[in-house]
């Protein structure tokens, strides 16, 4: 490889390896697939690989979903060894989430780059409030998980929203489960599995809708950038178990506050991206 080419790739690769370290830890600690770390990082890194800026958000989201496949599997395995994952919830929600993912991918294909960034930031801000404001945090409104049409609506909406934003859906799953009386630790563990169920069909969908699109960054397969996905997942699988261990050592209130502060930071970053292009 010529020295000039190597220099061009060095900074993006190092940045993506670092993003993977943080994403893996966050996935294990908070039960998310890492999308809240990966998507903002890719907004910074992907321009270094060239391509049309108008495609940036779609590639960032598709690539994030690809990384979540590996990160969430690694995370849920670590939680399962502690007996914390509610597999009954995952089985009953899976069909509706997959249907929702399909709808979210189709919708993402029609939304602009800046629109996706603003939706991402706004949605994350609302999620942060649940963890930071005491009136919303720690409440239990139901004694069991919803079923029937309510479950179908929540799970389908969860799949659509998550695939639209390139996240694993862990935040919404945690909110629903804690409102239904599940402990924060069990909710986080189960949310890691939600990430897997959303990321696999979401990744496939973003590959398909991006095939043949002009102006994609170097190494892209549809709206999934393969070098970025490989670099991020190669380090995220290392740190995910450490995040799991930290989650089980923290008390529930401290975990919620930490999570909420992190979400506020992500929200601000993405809204600024959307407003200023």
Secondary structure, DSSP 8 states (H G I E B T S, - for coil): --HHHHHHHHHHHHHHHHHHHHHHHHHHHHSS-SHHHHHHHHHHHGGGG-S-GGGHHHHHHHHHHHHHHHHHHHHHHHHHTTT---HHHHHHHHHHHHHHHHHHHHHHTTS-HHHHHHHHHHHHHHHHHHHHSTTTTT----SS---HHHHHHHHHHHHHHHHHHT--SHHHHHHHHHHTT--HHHHHHHHHHHHHHHHHHHHHHHHHHHTT-SS--TTEETTEEHHHHHHHHHHHHHHHHHHHHHHHHS-HHHHHHHHHHHHHHHHHHHHHHHHH-
